[in-house]
Amino acid sequence: MQIANRQIGPAHPPLVIAEIGINHGGSLDVAKEMVRLAHLSGCECIKHQTHFLDDEMTDEARQIFPPNADVSIWEVMARCALSAQDEVVLRDYTESLGMIYISTPFSRKAADFLAEIGVPAFKIGSGEADNLPLIRHIARFGKPVILSTGMQTIETLRESVAILDAAGVDYALLECTNLYPSPPEIVSLQGVTDLRRAFPRAVVGFSDHSIGPEMALASVALGACILERHYTDTRYRIGPDIINSMDPAELRFLIDRSREIHTALHNPKRRTAAEEPVYRFARASVVADRDLPAGHVIAEADIWARRPGSGQIAGYDFDLVVGRTLTRAVTRNTQLTWADIGLAGRPGGERAF
């Protein structure tokens, strides 16, 4: 999967998306400052939310109060939505810093607007994960889609994914839990694995609403290629998503640590060159555990394995020594050699690592 010039997938470091969302409270200046600080934190991608209320909600929304707000969802969005003109300015500013700008359209009008201003990809939030007409409309633009899957099961996702497959667009599915914040008791890291198994064509990631970076970082070890978290310049702001938002320092931490985990994830199980000096002293060598005369047939109780590993016969060859006849007398703690037991070298050659 590719968004703008960024390759996304298991072979690449996770893409960390800083979701400004509505944390700017409707202020373009605050939004731009958030973008600036995210850039300084090394962030590659900013995600916004695009709200055109007239096409997004009906009047019934004025009576619906989200769990994380003290006013109606209509009022929340009315206060926090940027105008179309301001969003273009925010997009331009983000891209001027070399960052990727994407947004979540919450309506058909918003999707059309984002297509017109040339976003390189669309984000579809969990609330629209089963909004089939909107997903179909977005897929027709032919651009990559990132779909959050909160409040869905594998089975309820199949129709939405089928639309993306039929459109032939690249897409990512993000495991997500939609409680703000999400406690560990309901976060599903297993969901990352379940999505990978059920939808092998998808890039899989993790949209995190928990507090702290731990869950997102853990998802990288399970194969998450995209990490999305709400983001703010400071947690001292007022807003429904601030409680589970990361600040610039935590954003930097998430980027750095996720890349380290990704690097380690692709290292095979082996003894590395850097470990060789440690191995030479940490490994054990076979030694006599008592004074033994020449001609003695070695029993298991006669020998042991002790550090350092500078002897010829390593501890893993302990059993090869038992039953052999000593060619010379040795004292306790003498490192035995192959010649001491009548062999020119290790039977079968050196052990492969």
Residue frames as qw, qx, qy, qz and C-alpha x, y, z in Angstrom:
[[0.000, 0.889, 0.458, 0.000, 0.00, 0.00, 0.00],
 [0.436, 0.052, 0.011, 0.899, 1.24, 3.49, -0.80],
 [0.036, -0.913, -0.393, 0.107, -0.06, 6.88, 0.33],
 [0.102, 0.954, -0.242, -0.146, 1.65, 9.80, -1.40],
 [0.502, 0.609, -0.609, 0.080, 5.31, 8.71, -1.44],
 [0.369, -0.450, 0.710, -0.396, 5.05, 6.54, 1.68],
 [0.600, 0.053, -0.773, -0.199, 5.16, 2.77, 1.30],
 [0.550, -0.362, 0.450, -0.604, 3.14, 1.02, 4.01],
 [0.911, 0.040, -0.354, -0.208, 3.35, -2.66, 4.88],
 [0.891, -0.440, 0.018, 0.110, 5.20, -5.28, 6.91],
 [0.782, 0.192, -0.006, 0.593, 8.52, -4.49, 5.24],
 [0.177, 0.604, -0.031, 0.777, 8.35, -0.82, 6.26],
 [0.126, -0.071, -0.615, 0.775, 8.40, 0.96, 9.63],
 [0.024, 0.661, 0.739, -0.126, 4.89, 1.61, 10.94],
 [0.056, 0.491, 0.214, 0.842, 3.23, 4.77, 9.69],
 [0.193, -0.443, -0.628, 0.610, 2.26, 6.80, 12.75],
 [0.022, -0.602, -0.444, -0.663, -0.77, 9.01, 12.08],
 [0.103, -0.201, -0.486, 0.844, -1.35, 11.94, 14.40],
 [0.060, -0.626, -0.694, -0.352, -5.08, 12.53, 14.45],
 [0.004, 0.066, -0.205, 0.976, -5.77, 16.16, 15.17],
 [0.074, -0.525, -0.847, -0.035, -9.42, 15.45, 14.50],
 [0.136, -0.835, -0.319, -0.428, -11.41, 18.16, 16.25],
 [0.644, -0.449, -0.323, 0.528, -8.88, 18.86, 19.01],
 [0.297, 0.168, 0.066, 0.938, -8.22, 22.33, 17.56],
 [0.019, 0.568, 0.604, -0.559, -11.70, 23.36, 18.68],
 [0.379, 0.819, 0.426, 0.063, -12.42, 25.09, 15.39],
 [0.119, -0.913, 0.204, 0.334, -9.30, 27.29, 15.42],
 [0.795, 0.570, -0.112, 0.175, -7.12, 27.21, 12.31],
 [0.090, 0.800, -0.495, 0.327, -4.23, 28.78, 14.23],
 [0.651, -0.430, 0.574, -0.247, -4.37, 26.06, 16.88],
 [0.944, 0.247, 0.215, -0.032, -4.57, 23.38, 14.19],
 [0.587, 0.724, -0.275, 0.236, -1.50, 24.76, 12.42],
 [0.198, -0.713, 0.589, -0.325, 0.44, 24.88, 15.68],
 [0.856, -0.166, 0.456, -0.177, -0.47, 21.24, 16.30],
 [0.866, 0.487, 0.017, 0.109, 0.83, 20.36, 12.84],
 [0.255, 0.820, -0.427, 0.284, 4.05, 22.31, 13.43],
 [0.458, -0.566, 0.621, -0.291, 4.77, 20.49, 16.67],
 [0.935, 0.086, 0.330, -0.096, 3.93, 17.13, 15.13],
 [0.689, 0.677, -0.195, 0.168, 6.43, 17.87, 12.38],
 [0.010, -0.751, 0.571, -0.331, 9.10, 18.64, 14.96],
 [0.716, -0.315, 0.562, -0.271, 8.29, 15.30, 16.60],
 [0.116, -0.310, 0.874, 0.355, 9.14, 13.48, 13.37],
 [0.580, 0.371, 0.647, -0.327, 5.56, 12.70, 12.37],
 [0.199, -0.034, 0.711, 0.674, 4.90, 11.82, 8.74],
 [0.167, -0.406, -0.723, -0.534, 1.13, 12.02, 8.56],
 [0.206, 0.094, 0.417, -0.880, -1.60, 14.29, 9.94],
 [0.097, -0.425, -0.846, -0.308, -5.25, 13.26, 9.96],
 [0.224, -0.007, 0.170, -0.960, -8.09, 15.74, 10.21],
 [0.226, 0.458, 0.849, -0.132, -11.88, 15.36, 10.32],
 [0.064, -0.063, -0.366, -0.926, -14.00, 17.02, 7.66],
 [0.090, 0.493, 0.789, -0.356, -17.48, 17.99, 8.83],
 [0.198, -0.140, -0.311, -0.919, -20.22, 19.57, 6.70],
 [0.252, 0.115, 0.768, -0.578, -23.10, 19.38, 9.10],
 [0.591, 0.317, 0.021, -0.741, -25.87, 19.97, 6.56],
 [0.727, 0.298, -0.530, -0.320, -24.96, 16.74, 4.75],
 [0.260, 0.289, -0.865, 0.318, -23.70, 14.81, 7.76],
 [0.023, -0.213, -0.842, 0.496, -26.54, 14.83, 10.27],
 [0.229, -0.605, -0.570, -0.507, -30.26, 15.38, 10.67],
 [0.276, -0.638, 0.150, -0.704, -31.95, 17.48, 13.34],
 [0.882, -0.397, -0.233, -0.100, -32.25, 14.39, 15.54],
 [0.712, 0.172, -0.359, 0.579, -28.51, 14.74, 16.20],
 [0.072, -0.599, 0.203, -0.771, -29.29, 17.83, 18.28],
 [0.748, -0.482, 0.095, -0.447, -30.73, 15.48, 20.90],
 [0.956, 0.010, -0.226, 0.184, -27.86, 12.94, 20.92],
 [0.249, -0.881, 0.379, -0.133, -25.17, 13.42, 23.56],
 [0.726, 0.351, -0.567, 0.169, -21.92, 11.44, 23.08],
 [0.805, -0.478, -0.295, 0.190, -20.49, 9.71, 26.19],
 [0.635, -0.149, -0.082, 0.754, -17.39, 11.93, 26.04],
 [0.085, 0.308, 0.142, 0.937, -19.19, 15.28, 25.70],
 [0.014, 0.419, 0.660, -0.623, -21.62, 17.42, 27.67],
 [0.410, 0.477, -0.018, -0.777, -23.38, 18.88, 24.62],
 [0.850, 0.375, 0.310, -0.201, -25.08, 17.26, 21.63],
 [0.691, -0.014, 0.494, 0.527, -23.04, 15.74, 18.82],
 [0.355, 0.798, 0.335, 0.353, -24.42, 18.46, 16.55],
 [0.206, -0.976, 0.064, -0.024, -23.11, 21.16, 18.87],
 [0.704, -0.451, 0.386, 0.391, -19.73, 19.45, 19.23],
 [0.620, 0.256, 0.484, 0.562, -19.20, 19.43, 15.48],
 [0.163, 0.914, 0.267, 0.257, -20.63, 22.91, 14.98],
 [0.377, -0.900, 0.167, 0.140, -18.08, 24.27, 17.43],
 [0.619, -0.479, 0.521, 0.341, -15.11, 22.29, 16.15],
 [0.733, 0.445, 0.430, 0.280, -15.48, 22.01, 12.36],
 [0.244, -0.410, 0.288, 0.831, -13.11, 24.03, 10.22],
 [0.559, 0.670, 0.079, -0.482, -14.55, 25.80, 7.20],
 [0.875, 0.382, 0.214, 0.205, -13.68, 24.43, 3.78],
 [0.350, 0.865, -0.204, 0.297, -11.37, 27.40, 3.20],
 [0.398, -0.744, 0.499, -0.198, -9.56, 26.86, 6.49],
 [0.904, -0.115, 0.410, 0.044, -9.12, 23.17, 5.78],
 [0.737, 0.618, 0.011, 0.274, -7.43, 23.96, 2.47],
 [0.028, 0.868, -0.383, 0.315, -5.05, 26.27, 4.34],
 [0.685, -0.503, 0.506, -0.148, -4.36, 23.52, 6.89],
 [0.932, 0.232, 0.249, 0.128, -3.74, 21.00, 4.11],
 [0.529, 0.773, -0.151, 0.316, -1.37, 23.34, 2.33],
 [0.242, -0.807, 0.459, -0.282, 0.51, 24.10, 5.54],
 [0.857, -0.270, 0.436, -0.052, 0.86, 20.41, 6.39],
 [0.872, 0.384, 0.186, 0.239, 2.18, 19.54, 2.96],
 [0.259, 0.894, -0.248, 0.268, 4.56, 22.52, 2.99],
 [0.444, -0.674, 0.565, -0.173, 6.31, 20.80, 5.90],
 [0.309, 0.376, -0.855, -0.181, 6.69, 17.62, 3.85],
 [0.335, 0.020, 0.847, -0.413, 3.95, 15.76, 5.72],
 [0.142, -0.273, -0.840, -0.446, 1.02, 13.77, 4.39],
 [0.349, 0.055, 0.328, -0.876, -2.43, 15.27, 4.95],
 [0.264, -0.265, -0.862, -0.343, -5.50, 13.03, 5.04],
 [0.357, -0.104, 0.334, -0.866, -8.92, 13.45, 6.57],
 [0.126, 0.288, 0.943, -0.103, -12.04, 11.54, 7.51],
 [0.302, -0.158, -0.311, -0.888, -15.12, 12.59, 5.54],
 [0.214, 0.182, 0.820, -0.499, -18.29, 12.19, 7.58],
 [0.552, 0.586, 0.372, -0.462, -20.58, 12.77, 4.63],
 [0.697, 0.459, 0.435, 0.337, -20.82, 12.49, 0.87],
 [0.186, 0.970, 0.023, 0.154, -20.26, 16.25, 0.58],
 [0.434, -0.786, 0.421, 0.127, -17.11, 15.99, 2.69],
 [0.767, -0.040, 0.555, 0.320, -15.80, 13.11, 0.56],
 [0.545, 0.726, 0.298, 0.296, -16.38, 15.11, -2.61],
 [0.073, -0.984, 0.158, -0.047, -14.59, 18.09, -1.10],
 [0.593, -0.576, 0.517, 0.221, -11.56, 16.04, -0.09],
 [0.743, 0.273, 0.504, 0.345, -11.39, 14.49, -3.55],
 [0.344, 0.903, 0.160, 0.203, -11.51, 17.97, -5.09],
 [0.170, -0.928, 0.331, -0.027, -8.58, 19.23, -2.99],
 [0.671, 0.521, -0.525, 0.048, -6.55, 16.15, -3.89],
 [0.593, -0.556, 0.540, -0.217, -6.01, 14.23, -0.67],
 [0.287, 0.436, -0.829, -0.200, -3.84, 11.16, -1.40],
 [0.302, -0.147, -0.940, 0.053, -6.05, 8.80, 0.62],
 [0.524, -0.503, -0.150, -0.671, -9.29, 8.64, 2.57],
 [0.049, 0.072, -0.868, 0.489, -9.77, 7.67, 6.19],
 [0.577, -0.401, -0.453, -0.549, -13.12, 6.14, 7.11],
 [0.230, -0.400, 0.620, -0.634, -13.92, 6.21, 10.81],
 [0.022, 0.072, 0.980, -0.182, -15.42, 3.39, 12.82],
 [0.385, 0.406, 0.478, -0.678, -18.82, 5.06, 12.86],
 [0.596, 0.548, -0.200, -0.552, -18.94, 4.75, 9.09],
 [0.175, -0.366, 0.899, 0.165, -17.38, 1.29, 8.91],
 [0.294, 0.306, 0.903, 0.072, -20.72, -0.21, 7.88],
 [0.337, 0.696, 0.152, -0.616, -22.06, 2.85, 6.04],
 [0.664, 0.154, 0.635, 0.363, -22.09, 1.00, 2.75],
 [0.431, 0.833, 0.298, 0.176, -23.29, 3.86, 0.49],
 [0.110, -0.957, 0.249, 0.104, -20.60, 6.20, 1.84],
 [0.598, -0.402, 0.621, 0.308, -17.89, 3.55, 1.53],
 [0.647, 0.432, 0.560, 0.286, -19.01, 2.81, -2.02],
 [0.235, 0.965, 0.106, 0.054, -18.96, 6.53, -2.85],
 [0.303, -0.833, 0.424, 0.185, -15.46, 6.97, -1.44],
 [0.705, -0.135, 0.632, 0.290, -14.12, 3.84, -3.13],
 [0.614, 0.689, 0.360, 0.138, -15.17, 5.22, -6.54],
 [0.042, 0.962, -0.239, -0.128, -12.46, 7.88, -6.27],
 [0.886, 0.356, -0.232, 0.187, -9.91, 5.08, -6.67],
 [0.100, 0.717, -0.513, 0.461, -7.66, 6.25, -3.85],
 [0.433, 0.019, -0.833, 0.342, -6.28, 4.22, -0.94],
 [0.567, -0.597, -0.168, -0.542, -8.65, 3.83, 2.00],
 [0.200, 0.160, -0.803, 0.539, -7.88, 3.41, 5.68],
 [0.605, -0.437, -0.394, -0.536, -10.89, 1.95, 7.46],
 [0.150, -0.303, 0.728, -0.597, -11.20, 1.84, 11.24],
 [0.526, -0.152, -0.782, -0.299, -13.15, -1.17, 12.45],
 [0.086, -0.049, 0.688, -0.719, -14.34, -0.24, 15.94],
 [0.570, 0.165, 0.404, -0.696, -17.76, -1.57, 16.98],
 [0.751, 0.360, -0.358, -0.422, -17.57, -4.20, 14.21],
 [0.798, -0.234, 0.556, 0.020, -16.93, -7.93, 14.00],
 [0.247, -0.254, 0.762, 0.542, -15.12, -9.82, 11.29],
 [0.281, 0.445, 0.832, 0.178, -18.47, -10.86, 9.83],
 [0.158, 0.875, 0.375, -0.263, -20.03, -7.39, 9.83],
 [0.140, -0.701, 0.358, 0.601, -16.94, -6.04, 8.07],
 [0.541, 0.060, 0.742, 0.392, -17.16, -8.39, 5.12],
 [0.395, 0.776, 0.479, 0.111, -19.60, -6.31, 3.05],
 [0.041, -0.961, 0.119, 0.245, -17.55, -3.15, 3.54],
 [0.416, -0.491, 0.646, 0.412, -14.33, -4.92, 2.59],
 [0.572, 0.359, 0.694, 0.247, -16.06, -6.45, -0.44],
 [0.285, 0.935, 0.195, -0.079, -16.83, -2.94, -1.69],
 [0.172, -0.835, 0.435, 0.291, -13.15, -1.99, -1.42],
 [0.550, -0.140, 0.763, 0.310, -12.10, -5.21, -3.13],
 [0.530, 0.618, 0.569, 0.115, -14.57, -4.66, -5.95],
 [0.164, 0.977, -0.010, -0.136, -13.28, -1.11, -6.46],
 [0.842, 0.319, -0.099, 0.423, -9.72, -2.42, -6.69],
 [0.022, -0.878, 0.259, -0.403, -8.35, 0.16, -4.26],
 [0.508, 0.141, -0.687, 0.500, -5.60, -0.49, -1.77],
 [0.514, -0.681, -0.099, -0.512, -6.89, -0.44, 1.78],
 [0.245, 0.222, -0.770, 0.546, -5.92, -0.79, 5.40],
 [0.628, -0.568, -0.442, -0.296, -8.07, -2.07, 8.25],
 [0.088, 0.457, -0.557, 0.688, -7.39, -0.67, 11.71],
 [0.497, -0.421, -0.737, 0.180, -8.35, -2.56, 14.86],
 [0.063, -0.384, 0.137, -0.911, -10.11, -0.06, 17.10],
 [0.279, -0.507, -0.774, 0.257, -12.16, 0.20, 20.29],
 [0.004, -0.547, -0.215, -0.809, -14.53, 3.16, 20.45],
 [0.500, -0.791, -0.344, 0.083, -14.62, 4.17, 24.06],
 [0.360, 0.651, -0.165, 0.648, -12.82, 7.37, 25.01],
 [0.145, 0.581, -0.789, -0.140, -10.57, 6.36, 26.67],
 [0.890, 0.023, -0.387, -0.242, -10.52, 2.58, 26.15],
 [0.542, -0.605, 0.555, -0.181, -9.39, 0.52, 29.18],
 [0.082, 0.395, -0.897, -0.181, -7.30, -2.62, 28.61],
 [0.461, 0.121, 0.815, -0.331, -10.29, -4.74, 29.60],
 [0.644, 0.592, 0.409, -0.260, -11.99, -4.01, 26.28],
 [0.237, 0.742, -0.491, -0.390, -9.05, -3.27, 23.96],
 [0.948, 0.124, 0.291, -0.023, -8.48, -6.13, 21.52],
 [0.077, -0.668, 0.645, 0.364, -4.90, -6.68, 20.46],
 [0.520, 0.086, 0.843, 0.112, -6.08, -10.05, 19.20],
 [0.514, 0.743, 0.315, -0.290, -8.15, -8.07, 16.70],
 [0.127, 0.754, -0.507, -0.398, -4.96, -7.21, 14.82],
 [0.219, -0.219, 0.935, 0.175, -4.28, -10.90, 14.31],
 [0.481, 0.449, 0.722, -0.215, -7.92, -11.63, 13.51],
 [0.419, 0.809, 0.014, -0.412, -8.00, -8.95, 10.80],
 [0.030, 0.603, -0.716, -0.350, -4.77, -10.20, 9.24],
 [0.314, 0.000, 0.948, 0.046, -6.13, -13.71, 9.08],
 [0.445, 0.579, 0.629, -0.267, -9.60, -12.81, 7.79],
 [0.448, 0.880, 0.102, -0.116, -8.54, -10.22, 5.20],
 [0.769, -0.214, 0.277, 0.534, -5.14, -11.18, 3.77],
 [0.458, 0.603, 0.278, 0.590, -5.29, -8.46, 1.10],
 [0.203, -0.948, -0.122, -0.214, -5.50, -5.71, 3.70],
 [0.344, 0.372, -0.493, 0.707, -2.73, -3.79, 5.36],
 [0.578, -0.638, -0.509, -0.025, -3.59, -4.03, 9.06],
 [0.216, 0.423, -0.347, 0.809, -3.06, -1.40, 11.71],
 [0.387, -0.488, -0.684, 0.379, -4.24, -0.15, 15.09],
 [0.093, -0.635, -0.106, -0.759, -6.32, 2.93, 15.90],
 [0.480, -0.173, -0.691, 0.513, -5.74, 3.54, 19.58],
 [0.299, -0.713, -0.153, -0.616, -8.09, 5.23, 22.04],
 [0.760, -0.458, -0.373, 0.273, -6.37, 4.01, 25.20],
 [0.194, -0.963, 0.181, -0.055, -4.28, 6.16, 27.50],
 [0.480, -0.603, 0.594, 0.232, -0.55, 5.84, 26.94],
 [0.442, 0.579, -0.550, -0.410, 1.41, 4.27, 24.06],
 [0.401, -0.297, 0.863, -0.080, 1.57, 0.70, 25.36],
 [0.719, 0.351, 0.561, -0.213, -1.30, -0.81, 23.36],
 [0.565, 0.788, -0.128, -0.205, -0.22, 0.76, 20.10],
 [0.041, 0.680, -0.730, -0.054, 3.36, -0.39, 20.58],
 [0.553, -0.101, 0.815, -0.141, 2.23, -3.91, 21.44],
 [0.744, 0.537, 0.289, -0.274, 0.22, -4.02, 18.21],
 [0.334, 0.763, -0.506, -0.226, 3.41, -3.52, 16.17],
 [0.221, -0.373, 0.901, -0.029, 4.73, -6.84, 17.44],
 [0.592, 0.293, 0.719, -0.216, 1.52, -8.44, 16.15],
 [0.451, 0.262, 0.638, 0.566, 2.00, -6.98, 12.67],
 [0.142, 0.893, 0.359, -0.231, 0.31, -3.57, 12.80],
 [0.573, 0.230, 0.271, 0.739, 1.69, -1.41, 9.98],
 [0.036, -0.604, -0.142, -0.784, -0.25, 1.78, 10.80],
 [0.332, -0.417, -0.639, 0.554, -0.63, 3.37, 14.22],
 [0.071, -0.600, -0.261, -0.753, -3.25, 6.07, 14.64],
 [0.365, -0.474, -0.615, 0.514, -3.75, 8.03, 17.84],
 [0.038, -0.945, -0.275, -0.172, -5.54, 11.25, 18.73],
 [0.607, 0.044, -0.113, 0.785, -3.04, 14.06, 19.09],
 [0.113, -0.962, -0.230, -0.092, -2.94, 17.50, 20.70],
 [0.376, 0.649, -0.331, 0.573, -0.32, 20.14, 21.32],
 [0.035, -0.291, 0.662, -0.690, -1.17, 20.08, 25.04],
 [0.320, -0.356, -0.878, -0.014, -3.42, 17.97, 27.22],
 [0.064, -0.364, -0.485, 0.792, -4.58, 21.09, 29.05],
 [0.265, -0.041, -0.398, -0.878, -7.01, 21.86, 26.26],
 [0.547, 0.191, 0.574, -0.578, -10.76, 21.31, 26.56],
 [0.549, 0.315, -0.508, -0.584, -12.31, 18.82, 24.16],
 [0.916, -0.107, 0.128, -0.364, -13.98, 15.40, 24.03],
 [0.932, 0.263, -0.202, 0.145, -10.93, 13.62, 22.61],
 [0.088, 0.802, -0.474, 0.353, -8.20, 15.31, 24.67],
 [0.718, -0.505, 0.409, -0.249, -8.30, 12.70, 27.45],
 [0.892, -0.022, 0.417, 0.173, -6.95, 9.98, 25.15],
 [0.552, 0.818, -0.087, 0.138, -4.72, 12.20, 23.01],
 [0.790, -0.171, -0.016, 0.589, -0.95, 12.09, 22.90],
 [0.027, -0.954, 0.075, 0.289, 1.14, 15.24, 23.09],
 [0.529, 0.758, -0.380, -0.028, 4.25, 15.94, 20.96],
 [0.175, -0.584, 0.777, -0.157, 6.60, 14.19, 23.39],
 [0.694, 0.012, 0.687, -0.214, 4.50, 11.03, 23.40],
 [0.748, 0.635, 0.019, -0.194, 4.18, 11.23, 19.61],
 [0.261, 0.743, -0.616, 0.026, 7.98, 11.27, 19.32],
 [0.423, -0.337, 0.808, -0.233, 8.16, 8.33, 21.73],
 [0.804, 0.286, 0.445, -0.272, 5.60, 6.34, 19.73],
 [0.641, 0.719, -0.239, -0.125, 7.42, 6.94, 16.46],
 [0.102, 0.671, -0.725, 0.117, 10.83, 6.00, 17.81],
 [0.489, -0.224, 0.797, -0.275, 9.77, 2.96, 19.82],
 [0.829, 0.374, 0.291, -0.298, 7.51, 1.58, 17.08],
 [0.580, 0.700, -0.410, -0.072, 10.42, 1.69, 14.64],
 [0.103, -0.524, 0.820, -0.206, 12.65, -0.12, 17.11],
 [0.688, 0.036, 0.646, -0.329, 10.01, -2.82, 17.61],
 [0.784, 0.569, -0.002, -0.248, 9.59, -3.15, 13.84],
 [0.317, 0.692, -0.648, 0.019, 13.34, -3.59, 13.43],
 [0.289, -0.337, 0.852, -0.277, 13.54, -6.25, 16.12],
 [0.786, 0.220, 0.376, -0.438, 10.46, -7.99, 14.75],
 [0.791, 0.571, -0.166, -0.144, 12.32, -8.85, 11.55],
 [0.041, 0.649, -0.752, 0.101, 15.48, -10.25, 13.16],
 [0.852, -0.018, -0.494, -0.174, 15.66, -14.06, 12.94],
 [0.773, -0.594, 0.210, -0.073, 16.56, -16.20, 15.94],
 [0.817, 0.379, -0.235, 0.365, 20.35, -16.53, 15.79],
 [0.607, -0.588, -0.034, 0.534, 23.57, -15.73, 17.62],
 [0.358, 0.928, 0.038, 0.097, 24.69, -12.37, 16.32],
 [0.648, 0.411, -0.268, 0.582, 28.23, -11.16, 15.74],
 [0.151, -0.692, 0.245, -0.662, 27.76, -8.64, 18.54],
 [0.824, -0.471, 0.102, -0.300, 27.09, -11.49, 20.98],
 [0.850, 0.275, -0.396, 0.210, 30.28, -13.42, 20.20],
 [0.202, 0.491, -0.574, 0.624, 32.47, -11.78, 22.90],
 [0.603, -0.347, 0.348, -0.628, 29.76, -12.50, 25.47],
 [0.960, 0.047, -0.156, -0.229, 29.35, -16.06, 24.25],
 [0.623, 0.431, -0.573, 0.312, 33.05, -16.76, 24.67],
 [0.035, 0.296, -0.704, 0.645, 32.89, -16.17, 28.41],
 [0.628, -0.127, 0.260, -0.722, 29.24, -16.94, 29.12],
 [0.873, 0.130, -0.396, -0.253, 29.30, -20.40, 27.53],
 [0.709, -0.531, 0.452, -0.109, 30.43, -23.32, 29.65],
 [0.480, 0.507, -0.711, -0.084, 33.27, -25.76, 28.89],
 [0.936, -0.237, -0.244, -0.092, 33.44, -29.40, 30.00],
 [0.034, 0.684, -0.622, 0.380, 35.83, -29.83, 32.93],
 [0.551, -0.065, -0.803, 0.217, 36.90, -32.60, 35.27],
 [0.506, -0.692, -0.091, -0.507, 34.84, -32.45, 38.45],
 [0.778, -0.576, 0.250, 0.028, 37.46, -34.39, 40.44],
 [0.065, -0.646, 0.722, 0.237, 41.05, -35.55, 40.04],
 [0.936, 0.239, 0.140, -0.217, 41.05, -38.37, 37.48],
 [0.523, -0.448, 0.631, 0.357, 43.86, -40.78, 36.52],
 [0.332, 0.434, -0.625, -0.557, 44.99, -41.67, 32.99],
 [0.227, 0.000, -0.958, -0.177, 43.03, -44.62, 31.59],
 [0.236, 0.274, 0.690, -0.626, 39.93, -43.74, 33.60],
 [0.003, 0.441, 0.753, 0.488, 36.59, -44.37, 31.88],
 [0.088, -0.083, 0.182, -0.976, 34.68, -41.16, 32.36],
 [0.082, -0.550, -0.828, 0.075, 31.32, -41.38, 34.12],
 [0.035, -0.789, -0.346, -0.507, 28.77, -38.59, 34.23],
 [0.553, -0.814, -0.152, 0.092, 29.65, -37.85, 37.85],
 [0.727, -0.203, 0.098, 0.649, 33.31, -37.27, 36.87],
 [0.293, 0.190, 0.279, 0.894, 32.73, -34.15, 34.79],
 [0.077, 0.770, 0.493, -0.397, 30.75, -30.92, 34.77],
 [0.399, 0.594, 0.302, 0.630, 30.36, -27.79, 32.62],
 [0.332, -0.757, -0.237, 0.512, 31.68, -24.46, 33.93],
 [0.314, 0.946, -0.010, 0.084, 32.54, -21.04, 32.59],
 [0.331, 0.599, -0.153, -0.712, 34.39, -19.72, 30.66],
 [0.865, 0.406, 0.251, -0.159, 33.74, -21.08, 27.18],
 [0.178, 0.804, -0.529, -0.204, 37.39, -21.03, 26.19],
 [0.543, -0.259, 0.798, 0.039, 37.77, -24.81, 26.39],
 [0.124, 0.179, -0.793, -0.569, 37.68, -27.13, 23.38],
 [0.207, -0.334, -0.909, -0.142, 34.67, -29.11, 24.56],
 [0.291, -0.305, 0.010, -0.907, 31.57, -27.01, 25.06],
 [0.401, -0.031, 0.687, -0.606, 28.85, -27.77, 27.59],
 [0.770, 0.289, -0.006, -0.569, 26.50, -28.86, 24.78],
 [0.674, 0.372, -0.634, -0.080, 28.96, -31.73, 24.04],
 [0.451, -0.483, 0.613, -0.434, 28.85, -33.02, 27.61],
 [0.909, 0.019, 0.312, -0.277, 27.25, -36.33, 26.60],
 [0.765, 0.563, -0.310, 0.037, 29.98, -37.01, 24.00],
 [0.084, 0.643, -0.671, 0.358, 32.55, -37.19, 26.78],
 [0.713, -0.289, 0.487, -0.413, 30.74, -39.71, 28.98],
 [0.964, 0.113, 0.238, -0.045, 32.10, -43.25, 28.46],
 [0.602, 0.704, -0.310, 0.214, 35.37, -42.10, 26.90],
 [0.859, -0.310, -0.131, 0.387, 38.76, -43.11, 28.27],
 [0.122, -0.968, 0.173, 0.138, 41.16, -40.46, 29.53],
 [0.810, 0.448, -0.189, 0.329, 44.52, -40.42, 27.78],
 [0.357, 0.371, -0.451, 0.729, 46.18, -38.46, 30.60],
 [0.354, -0.507, -0.645, 0.449, 45.65, -37.66, 34.26],
 [0.009, -0.598, -0.168, -0.783, 43.74, -34.45, 34.96],
 [0.149, -0.176, -0.637, 0.736, 42.96, -32.49, 38.10],
 [0.082, 0.709, 0.664, -0.221, 39.64, -31.02, 39.15],
 [0.182, 0.877, 0.158, -0.416, 38.44, -28.10, 37.01],
 [0.292, -0.311, 0.625, 0.654, 40.84, -28.91, 34.15],
 [0.617, 0.524, -0.038, -0.586, 39.21, -27.99, 30.83],
 [0.732, 0.003, 0.661, 0.164, 39.15, -31.21, 28.82],
 [0.256, 0.545, -0.482, -0.637, 40.30, -31.38, 25.22],
 [0.894, 0.264, -0.130, -0.338, 39.32, -33.81, 22.49],
 [0.527, 0.474, -0.686, 0.165, 42.82, -35.29, 22.65],
 [0.285, -0.363, 0.698, -0.547, 42.27, -36.00, 26.38],
 [0.745, 0.086, 0.521, -0.406, 39.56, -38.51, 25.37],
 [0.540, -0.076, 0.764, 0.344, 41.35, -39.92, 22.34],
 [0.497, 0.723, 0.477, 0.057, 39.71, -37.84, 19.60],
 [0.472, 0.110, 0.228, 0.844, 41.31, -35.61, 16.98],
 [0.154, -0.094, -0.065, -0.981, 38.33, -33.26, 17.07],
 [0.547, 0.125, 0.437, -0.703, 34.61, -33.12, 17.59],
 [0.347, 0.176, 0.901, 0.190, 32.79, -36.14, 16.12],
 [0.309, 0.718, 0.618, 0.082, 30.82, -35.04, 13.09],
 [0.343, 0.441, 0.140, 0.818, 32.69, -31.76, 12.77],
 [0.044, -0.032, -0.343, 0.938, 32.00, -28.38, 14.29],
 [0.124, 0.597, 0.747, -0.265, 28.48, -27.58, 15.45],
 [0.148, 0.419, 0.414, 0.795, 26.60, -25.31, 13.09],
 [0.022, -0.493, -0.496, 0.714, 24.88, -22.15, 14.36]]
